[in-house]
Amino acid sequence: MKICKNKVVVMHYAVSDSEDTLIDSSYDDKPLAIIHGTGYLIPGLEDALVDHQVGDKFDVEVAAVQAYGERFDDYVQTVPKSLFAGIDDLAVGSQLRATTDDGEQTVIVIDVQDDDITVDGNHPLAGLDLKFEVDILEIRDATEEELAHGHVHAEGGCGH
């Protein structure tokens, strides 16, 4: 069976940046299980899975535009600390939800000064070309319930 839309794919992966710095890996934990074609994965990786089979091990490079997108300098803004009244622990690395012209968005605090806070609305991996190591462990048809719910169920369902 080959990977295509609506197949459940169980795989191990490791992802690194272009300088071979490991970002994330499933090899020391449970493998990742996804329904192919539902948009759970970044586009470049999802496209690279098509037609692979159980037992396939491969590497794929995904350009930033097919991963988490390009970085946009105007997504970094310095705003008055008073906008965050009621939030006691504003530290570098804090993730906050912000209302923007494009709706709700997660921003990361990248600098805290006396009266100002600088936040970054870019995804932390935006602008990075990524390298994936992939090991396909299982492929099966998604059940009707999984397709309706949009995610893979463990044995016995998901409890919805």
mmCIF file of the C-alpha atoms, coordinates in Angstrom:
data_MODEL
# 
_entry.id   MODEL 
# 
loop_
_atom_site.group_PDB 
_atom_site.id 
_atom_site.type_symbol 
_atom_site.label_atom_id 
_atom_site.label_alt_id 
_atom_site.label_comp_id 
_atom_site.label_asym_id 
_atom_site.label_entity_id 
_atom_site.label_seq_id 
_atom_site.pdbx_PDB_ins_code 
_atom_site.Cartn_x 
_atom_site.Cartn_y 
_atom_site.Cartn_z 
_atom_site.occupancy 
_atom_site.B_iso_or_equiv 
_atom_site.pdbx_formal_charge 
_atom_site.auth_seq_id 
_atom_site.auth_comp_id 
_atom_site.auth_asym_id 
_atom_site.auth_atom_id 
_atom_site.pdbx_PDB_model_num 
ATOM 1   C CA . MET A 1 1   ? 0.000   0.000  0.000  1.00 0.00 ? 1   MET A CA 1 
ATOM 2   C CA . LYS A 1 2   ? 1.285   3.437  -0.943 1.00 0.00 ? 2   LYS A CA 1 
ATOM 3   C CA . ILE A 1 3   ? 0.766   6.712  0.871  1.00 0.00 ? 3   ILE A CA 1 
ATOM 4   C CA . CYS A 1 4   ? -1.969  8.882  -0.602 1.00 0.00 ? 4   CYS A CA 1 
ATOM 5   C CA . LYS A 1 5   ? -4.862  11.033 0.600  1.00 0.00 ? 5   LYS A CA 1 
ATOM 6   C CA . ASN A 1 6   ? -6.833  9.664  3.563  1.00 0.00 ? 6   ASN A CA 1 
ATOM 7   C CA . LYS A 1 7   ? -4.315  6.954  4.448  1.00 0.00 ? 7   LYS A CA 1 
ATOM 8   C CA . VAL A 1 8   ? -3.174  6.735  8.049  1.00 0.00 ? 8   VAL A CA 1 
ATOM 9   C CA . VAL A 1 9   ? 0.607   6.998  8.106  1.00 0.00 ? 9   VAL A CA 1 
ATOM 10  C CA . VAL A 1 10  ? 2.627   5.988  11.151 1.00 0.00 ? 10  VAL A CA 1 
ATOM 11  C CA . MET A 1 11  ? 6.209   7.164  10.953 1.00 0.00 ? 11  MET A CA 1 
ATOM 12  C CA . HIS A 1 12  ? 9.273   8.142  12.859 1.00 0.00 ? 12  HIS A CA 1 
ATOM 13  C CA . TYR A 1 13  ? 10.952  11.393 11.899 1.00 0.00 ? 13  TYR A CA 1 
ATOM 14  C CA . ALA A 1 14  ? 13.800  13.669 12.840 1.00 0.00 ? 14  ALA A CA 1 
ATOM 15  C CA . VAL A 1 15  ? 13.929  17.285 11.685 1.00 0.00 ? 15  VAL A CA 1 
ATOM 16  C CA . SER A 1 16  ? 17.018  19.490 11.570 1.00 0.00 ? 16  SER A CA 1 
ATOM 17  C CA . ASP A 1 17  ? 17.801  22.947 10.279 1.00 0.00 ? 17  ASP A CA 1 
ATOM 18  C CA . SER A 1 18  ? 20.176  23.618 7.379  1.00 0.00 ? 18  SER A CA 1 
ATOM 19  C CA . GLU A 1 19  ? 23.130  23.549 9.801  1.00 0.00 ? 19  GLU A CA 1 
ATOM 20  C CA . ASP A 1 20  ? 22.164  20.026 10.980 1.00 0.00 ? 20  ASP A CA 1 
ATOM 21  C CA . THR A 1 21  ? 20.959  21.216 14.391 1.00 0.00 ? 21  THR A CA 1 
ATOM 22  C CA . LEU A 1 22  ? 18.316  18.758 15.580 1.00 0.00 ? 22  LEU A CA 1 
ATOM 23  C CA . ILE A 1 23  ? 14.989  20.504 16.184 1.00 0.00 ? 23  ILE A CA 1 
ATOM 24  C CA . ASP A 1 24  ? 12.689  17.574 16.962 1.00 0.00 ? 24  ASP A CA 1 
ATOM 25  C CA . SER A 1 25  ? 12.573  13.796 16.718 1.00 0.00 ? 25  SER A CA 1 
ATOM 26  C CA . SER A 1 26  ? 10.113  11.004 17.410 1.00 0.00 ? 26  SER A CA 1 
ATOM 27  C CA . TYR A 1 27  ? 12.753  8.256  17.513 1.00 0.00 ? 27  TYR A CA 1 
ATOM 28  C CA . ASP A 1 28  ? 13.044  8.310  21.316 1.00 0.00 ? 28  ASP A CA 1 
ATOM 29  C CA . ASP A 1 29  ? 9.276   8.345  21.807 1.00 0.00 ? 29  ASP A CA 1 
ATOM 30  C CA . LYS A 1 30  ? 6.144   7.189  20.042 1.00 0.00 ? 30  LYS A CA 1 
ATOM 31  C CA . PRO A 1 31  ? 5.980   7.483  16.269 1.00 0.00 ? 31  PRO A CA 1 
ATOM 32  C CA . LEU A 1 32  ? 3.810   10.146 14.686 1.00 0.00 ? 32  LEU A CA 1 
ATOM 33  C CA . ALA A 1 33  ? 0.437   8.999  13.309 1.00 0.00 ? 33  ALA A CA 1 
ATOM 34  C CA . ILE A 1 34  ? -1.380  11.278 10.848 1.00 0.00 ? 34  ILE A CA 1 
ATOM 35  C CA . ILE A 1 35  ? -4.073  11.128 8.194  1.00 0.00 ? 35  ILE A CA 1 
ATOM 36  C CA . HIS A 1 36  ? -2.340  12.067 4.962  1.00 0.00 ? 36  HIS A CA 1 
ATOM 37  C CA . GLY A 1 37  ? -3.850  14.968 3.063  1.00 0.00 ? 37  GLY A CA 1 
ATOM 38  C CA . THR A 1 38  ? -5.549  16.667 6.017  1.00 0.00 ? 38  THR A CA 1 
ATOM 39  C CA . GLY A 1 39  ? -2.989  19.465 6.344  1.00 0.00 ? 39  GLY A CA 1 
ATOM 40  C CA . TYR A 1 40  ? -1.539  18.272 9.655  1.00 0.00 ? 40  TYR A CA 1 
ATOM 41  C CA . LEU A 1 41  ? 1.988   18.260 8.228  1.00 0.00 ? 41  LEU A CA 1 
ATOM 42  C CA . ILE A 1 42  ? 3.837   21.089 6.546  1.00 0.00 ? 42  ILE A CA 1 
ATOM 43  C CA . PRO A 1 43  ? 3.188   20.995 2.768  1.00 0.00 ? 43  PRO A CA 1 
ATOM 44  C CA . GLY A 1 44  ? 6.731   20.034 1.736  1.00 0.00 ? 44  GLY A CA 1 
ATOM 45  C CA . LEU A 1 45  ? 6.820   16.990 4.007  1.00 0.00 ? 45  LEU A CA 1 
ATOM 46  C CA . GLU A 1 46  ? 3.292   15.903 3.142  1.00 0.00 ? 46  GLU A CA 1 
ATOM 47  C CA . ASP A 1 47  ? 4.125   16.072 -0.580 1.00 0.00 ? 47  ASP A CA 1 
ATOM 48  C CA . ALA A 1 48  ? 7.328   14.075 -0.026 1.00 0.00 ? 48  ALA A CA 1 
ATOM 49  C CA . LEU A 1 49  ? 5.393   11.205 1.602  1.00 0.00 ? 49  LEU A CA 1 
ATOM 50  C CA . VAL A 1 50  ? 3.236   10.492 -1.465 1.00 0.00 ? 50  VAL A CA 1 
ATOM 51  C CA . ASP A 1 51  ? 3.766   7.021  -2.954 1.00 0.00 ? 51  ASP A CA 1 
ATOM 52  C CA . HIS A 1 52  ? 6.123   5.843  -0.200 1.00 0.00 ? 52  HIS A CA 1 
ATOM 53  C CA . GLN A 1 53  ? 5.503   2.425  1.353  1.00 0.00 ? 53  GLN A CA 1 
ATOM 54  C CA . VAL A 1 54  ? 6.026   0.672  4.687  1.00 0.00 ? 54  VAL A CA 1 
ATOM 55  C CA . GLY A 1 55  ? 9.738   0.169  5.264  1.00 0.00 ? 55  GLY A CA 1 
ATOM 56  C CA . ASP A 1 56  ? 10.801  3.184  3.243  1.00 0.00 ? 56  ASP A CA 1 
ATOM 57  C CA . LYS A 1 57  ? 13.466  5.291  4.922  1.00 0.00 ? 57  LYS A CA 1 
ATOM 58  C CA . PHE A 1 58  ? 14.367  8.539  3.239  1.00 0.00 ? 58  PHE A CA 1 
ATOM 59  C CA . ASP A 1 59  ? 15.654  12.064 3.709  1.00 0.00 ? 59  ASP A CA 1 
ATOM 60  C CA . VAL A 1 60  ? 13.932  15.135 2.331  1.00 0.00 ? 60  VAL A CA 1 
ATOM 61  C CA . GLU A 1 61  ? 14.878  18.812 2.322  1.00 0.00 ? 61  GLU A CA 1 
ATOM 62  C CA . VAL A 1 62  ? 11.982  21.246 2.624  1.00 0.00 ? 62  VAL A CA 1 
ATOM 63  C CA . ALA A 1 63  ? 12.449  24.913 1.704  1.00 0.00 ? 63  ALA A CA 1 
ATOM 64  C CA . ALA A 1 64  ? 11.100  27.467 4.178  1.00 0.00 ? 64  ALA A CA 1 
ATOM 65  C CA . VAL A 1 65  ? 8.279   28.451 1.837  1.00 0.00 ? 65  VAL A CA 1 
ATOM 66  C CA . GLN A 1 66  ? 7.008   24.823 1.908  1.00 0.00 ? 66  GLN A CA 1 
ATOM 67  C CA . ALA A 1 67  ? 7.612   24.533 5.674  1.00 0.00 ? 67  ALA A CA 1 
ATOM 68  C CA . TYR A 1 68  ? 6.576   27.323 8.052  1.00 0.00 ? 68  TYR A CA 1 
ATOM 69  C CA . GLY A 1 69  ? 6.887   30.130 5.538  1.00 0.00 ? 69  GLY A CA 1 
ATOM 70  C CA . GLU A 1 70  ? 9.225   33.069 5.246  1.00 0.00 ? 70  GLU A CA 1 
ATOM 71  C CA . ARG A 1 71  ? 10.031  35.359 8.169  1.00 0.00 ? 71  ARG A CA 1 
ATOM 72  C CA . PHE A 1 72  ? 8.404   38.779 8.075  1.00 0.00 ? 72  PHE A CA 1 
ATOM 73  C CA . ASP A 1 73  ? 10.168  41.612 9.886  1.00 0.00 ? 73  ASP A CA 1 
ATOM 74  C CA . ASP A 1 74  ? 6.895   43.509 10.326 1.00 0.00 ? 74  ASP A CA 1 
ATOM 75  C CA . TYR A 1 75  ? 5.596   40.621 12.502 1.00 0.00 ? 75  TYR A CA 1 
ATOM 76  C CA . VAL A 1 76  ? 8.049   41.846 15.151 1.00 0.00 ? 76  VAL A CA 1 
ATOM 77  C CA . GLN A 1 77  ? 6.607   44.762 17.108 1.00 0.00 ? 77  GLN A CA 1 
ATOM 78  C CA . THR A 1 78  ? 7.461   46.710 20.221 1.00 0.00 ? 78  THR A CA 1 
ATOM 79  C CA . VAL A 1 79  ? 4.334   47.640 22.144 1.00 0.00 ? 79  VAL A CA 1 
ATOM 80  C CA . PRO A 1 80  ? 3.599   49.296 25.485 1.00 0.00 ? 80  PRO A CA 1 
ATOM 81  C CA . LYS A 1 81  ? 3.744   46.934 28.453 1.00 0.00 ? 81  LYS A CA 1 
ATOM 82  C CA . SER A 1 82  ? 0.384   48.385 29.530 1.00 0.00 ? 82  SER A CA 1 
ATOM 83  C CA . LEU A 1 83  ? -1.291  46.366 26.737 1.00 0.00 ? 83  LEU A CA 1 
ATOM 84  C CA . PHE A 1 84  ? -0.523  43.276 28.820 1.00 0.00 ? 84  PHE A CA 1 
ATOM 85  C CA . ALA A 1 85  ? -2.060  44.508 32.083 1.00 0.00 ? 85  ALA A CA 1 
ATOM 86  C CA . GLY A 1 86  ? -2.998  41.598 34.309 1.00 0.00 ? 86  GLY A CA 1 
ATOM 87  C CA . ILE A 1 87  ? -0.290  39.296 32.969 1.00 0.00 ? 87  ILE A CA 1 
ATOM 88  C CA . ASP A 1 88  ? 2.238   39.013 35.766 1.00 0.00 ? 88  ASP A CA 1 
ATOM 89  C CA . ASP A 1 89  ? 4.952   36.836 34.224 1.00 0.00 ? 89  ASP A CA 1 
ATOM 90  C CA . LEU A 1 90  ? 6.021   38.532 30.990 1.00 0.00 ? 90  LEU A CA 1 
ATOM 91  C CA . ALA A 1 91  ? 9.377   36.945 30.297 1.00 0.00 ? 91  ALA A CA 1 
ATOM 92  C CA . VAL A 1 92  ? 11.375  36.354 27.139 1.00 0.00 ? 92  VAL A CA 1 
ATOM 93  C CA . GLY A 1 93  ? 9.998   33.181 25.553 1.00 0.00 ? 93  GLY A CA 1 
ATOM 94  C CA . SER A 1 94  ? 6.452   33.604 26.884 1.00 0.00 ? 94  SER A CA 1 
ATOM 95  C CA . GLN A 1 95  ? 3.775   32.784 24.339 1.00 0.00 ? 95  GLN A CA 1 
ATOM 96  C CA . LEU A 1 96  ? 0.696   34.980 24.301 1.00 0.00 ? 96  LEU A CA 1 
ATOM 97  C CA . ARG A 1 97  ? -2.475  35.219 22.246 1.00 0.00 ? 97  ARG A CA 1 
ATOM 98  C CA . ALA A 1 98  ? -2.884  38.617 20.588 1.00 0.00 ? 98  ALA A CA 1 
ATOM 99  C CA . THR A 1 99  ? -5.698  40.171 18.601 1.00 0.00 ? 99  THR A CA 1 
ATOM 100 C CA . THR A 1 100 ? -4.356  41.378 15.255 1.00 0.00 ? 100 THR A CA 1 
ATOM 101 C CA . ASP A 1 101 ? -5.813  42.709 12.013 1.00 0.00 ? 101 ASP A CA 1 
ATOM 102 C CA . ASP A 1 102 ? -5.753  39.067 10.846 1.00 0.00 ? 102 ASP A CA 1 
ATOM 103 C CA . GLY A 1 103 ? -7.532  37.716 13.946 1.00 0.00 ? 103 GLY A CA 1 
ATOM 104 C CA . GLU A 1 104 ? -6.168  35.847 16.958 1.00 0.00 ? 104 GLU A CA 1 
ATOM 105 C CA . GLN A 1 105 ? -2.486  34.967 16.694 1.00 0.00 ? 105 GLN A CA 1 
ATOM 106 C CA . THR A 1 106 ? 0.202   33.516 18.938 1.00 0.00 ? 106 THR A CA 1 
ATOM 107 C CA . VAL A 1 107 ? 3.118   35.852 19.593 1.00 0.00 ? 107 VAL A CA 1 
ATOM 108 C CA . ILE A 1 108 ? 6.344   35.165 21.450 1.00 0.00 ? 108 ILE A CA 1 
ATOM 109 C CA . VAL A 1 109 ? 7.913   37.692 23.793 1.00 0.00 ? 109 VAL A CA 1 
ATOM 110 C CA . ILE A 1 110 ? 11.470  38.322 22.577 1.00 0.00 ? 110 ILE A CA 1 
ATOM 111 C CA . ASP A 1 111 ? 12.418  41.361 24.712 1.00 0.00 ? 111 ASP A CA 1 
ATOM 112 C CA . VAL A 1 112 ? 11.149  42.999 27.901 1.00 0.00 ? 112 VAL A CA 1 
ATOM 113 C CA . GLN A 1 113 ? 12.118  46.563 28.813 1.00 0.00 ? 113 GLN A CA 1 
ATOM 114 C CA . ASP A 1 114 ? 10.808  48.906 31.525 1.00 0.00 ? 114 ASP A CA 1 
ATOM 115 C CA . ASP A 1 115 ? 7.755   50.171 29.643 1.00 0.00 ? 115 ASP A CA 1 
ATOM 116 C CA . ASP A 1 116 ? 7.825   48.150 26.408 1.00 0.00 ? 116 ASP A CA 1 
ATOM 117 C CA . ILE A 1 117 ? 7.626   44.565 25.271 1.00 0.00 ? 117 ILE A CA 1 
ATOM 118 C CA . THR A 1 118 ? 8.799   43.267 21.899 1.00 0.00 ? 118 THR A CA 1 
ATOM 119 C CA . VAL A 1 119 ? 6.802   40.373 20.458 1.00 0.00 ? 119 VAL A CA 1 
ATOM 120 C CA . ASP A 1 120 ? 7.337   38.226 17.372 1.00 0.00 ? 120 ASP A CA 1 
ATOM 121 C CA . GLY A 1 121 ? 4.337   36.869 15.472 1.00 0.00 ? 121 GLY A CA 1 
ATOM 122 C CA . ASN A 1 122 ? 6.433   34.669 13.167 1.00 0.00 ? 122 ASN A CA 1 
ATOM 123 C CA . HIS A 1 123 ? 6.347   30.918 13.728 1.00 0.00 ? 123 HIS A CA 1 
ATOM 124 C CA . PRO A 1 124 ? 9.581   29.970 15.548 1.00 0.00 ? 124 PRO A CA 1 
ATOM 125 C CA . LEU A 1 125 ? 10.671  27.950 12.479 1.00 0.00 ? 125 LEU A CA 1 
ATOM 126 C CA . ALA A 1 126 ? 9.662   30.564 9.892  1.00 0.00 ? 126 ALA A CA 1 
ATOM 127 C CA . GLY A 1 127 ? 12.417  31.305 7.413  1.00 0.00 ? 127 GLY A CA 1 
ATOM 128 C CA . LEU A 1 128 ? 14.228  28.026 8.022  1.00 0.00 ? 128 LEU A CA 1 
ATOM 129 C CA . ASP A 1 129 ? 14.926  25.393 5.398  1.00 0.00 ? 129 ASP A CA 1 
ATOM 130 C CA . LEU A 1 130 ? 14.402  22.027 7.085  1.00 0.00 ? 130 LEU A CA 1 
ATOM 131 C CA . LYS A 1 131 ? 15.817  18.532 6.647  1.00 0.00 ? 131 LYS A CA 1 
ATOM 132 C CA . PHE A 1 132 ? 13.723  15.492 7.553  1.00 0.00 ? 132 PHE A CA 1 
ATOM 133 C CA . GLU A 1 133 ? 14.762  11.903 8.116  1.00 0.00 ? 133 GLU A CA 1 
ATOM 134 C CA . VAL A 1 134 ? 11.659  9.703  7.739  1.00 0.00 ? 134 VAL A CA 1 
ATOM 135 C CA . ASP A 1 135 ? 10.968  6.027  8.473  1.00 0.00 ? 135 ASP A CA 1 
ATOM 136 C CA . ILE A 1 136 ? 7.535   4.735  7.346  1.00 0.00 ? 136 ILE A CA 1 
ATOM 137 C CA . LEU A 1 137 ? 6.279   2.134  9.848  1.00 0.00 ? 137 LEU A CA 1 
ATOM 138 C CA . GLU A 1 138 ? 2.622   1.610  8.930  1.00 0.00 ? 138 GLU A CA 1 
ATOM 139 C CA . ILE A 1 139 ? 0.079   2.621  6.296  1.00 0.00 ? 139 ILE A CA 1 
ATOM 140 C CA . ARG A 1 140 ? -3.627  1.815  6.435  1.00 0.00 ? 140 ARG A CA 1 
ATOM 141 C CA . ASP A 1 141 ? -6.956  3.183  5.332  1.00 0.00 ? 141 ASP A CA 1 
ATOM 142 C CA . ALA A 1 142 ? -8.385  5.777  7.705  1.00 0.00 ? 142 ALA A CA 1 
ATOM 143 C CA . THR A 1 143 ? -11.703 4.776  9.230  1.00 0.00 ? 143 THR A CA 1 
ATOM 144 C CA . GLU A 1 144 ? -14.845 6.802  8.537  1.00 0.00 ? 144 GLU A CA 1 
ATOM 145 C CA . GLU A 1 145 ? -14.777 7.982  12.150 1.00 0.00 ? 145 GLU A CA 1 
ATOM 146 C CA . GLU A 1 146 ? -11.149 9.118  11.868 1.00 0.00 ? 146 GLU A CA 1 
ATOM 147 C CA . LEU A 1 147 ? -11.956 11.003 8.666  1.00 0.00 ? 147 LEU A CA 1 
ATOM 148 C CA . ALA A 1 148 ? -14.987 12.634 10.317 1.00 0.00 ? 148 ALA A CA 1 
ATOM 149 C CA . HIS A 1 149 ? -12.912 13.667 13.342 1.00 0.00 ? 149 HIS A CA 1 
ATOM 150 C CA . GLY A 1 150 ? -9.860  14.656 11.296 1.00 0.00 ? 150 GLY A CA 1 
ATOM 151 C CA . HIS A 1 151 ? -7.316  12.693 13.342 1.00 0.00 ? 151 HIS A CA 1 
ATOM 152 C CA . VAL A 1 152 ? -6.016  9.180  13.948 1.00 0.00 ? 152 VAL A CA 1 
ATOM 153 C CA . HIS A 1 153 ? -7.672  7.231  16.750 1.00 0.00 ? 153 HIS A CA 1 
ATOM 154 C CA . ALA A 1 154 ? -5.948  4.891  19.125 1.00 0.00 ? 154 ALA A CA 1 
ATOM 155 C CA . GLU A 1 155 ? -7.414  1.418  19.451 1.00 0.00 ? 155 GLU A CA 1 
ATOM 156 C CA . GLY A 1 156 ? -10.911 1.789  20.892 1.00 0.00 ? 156 GLY A CA 1 
ATOM 157 C CA . GLY A 1 157 ? -11.543 5.279  19.472 1.00 0.00 ? 157 GLY A CA 1 
ATOM 158 C CA . CYS A 1 158 ? -10.820 8.724  20.808 1.00 0.00 ? 158 CYS A CA 1 
ATOM 159 C CA . GLY A 1 159 ? -13.637 9.237  23.293 1.00 0.00 ? 159 GLY A CA 1 
ATOM 160 C CA . HIS A 1 160 ? -15.559 11.986 21.454 1.00 0.00 ? 160 HIS A CA 1 
# 
